[in-house]
Amino acid sequence: MKKLIPALAMLLVASTAYGYECKVCHSKNPAMVRMHKALQGRNCFDCHKMGEKLMGKGIPKDKAAQLKRRESEQICFECHRPSPQASAGKPAI
């Protein structure tokens, strides 16, 4: 019984912490800090799923690929509108 109560308390606290919306940028990456400031402190998880690998294996990390991704992925459209030249020749969706 003595072990059950602390375990139950930890489960309750953990589920509460999971739902907490953090609006503070904890990154040391200057690009992420700039994006956080540009979004005026919005929660990162409004756009990104928790645990999502944004720059994982197989995703090109060069500047041109990042710019193309930002203009082609639906998740980025709210802040990064596709440029007219990027959509030239492509049918409107």
Summary of the structure (lengths in Angstrom):
residues: 93
radius of gyration: 19.1
end to end distance: 59.6
largest distance: 68.6
contacts: 146
relative contact order: 0.07
helix: 43%
strand: 0%
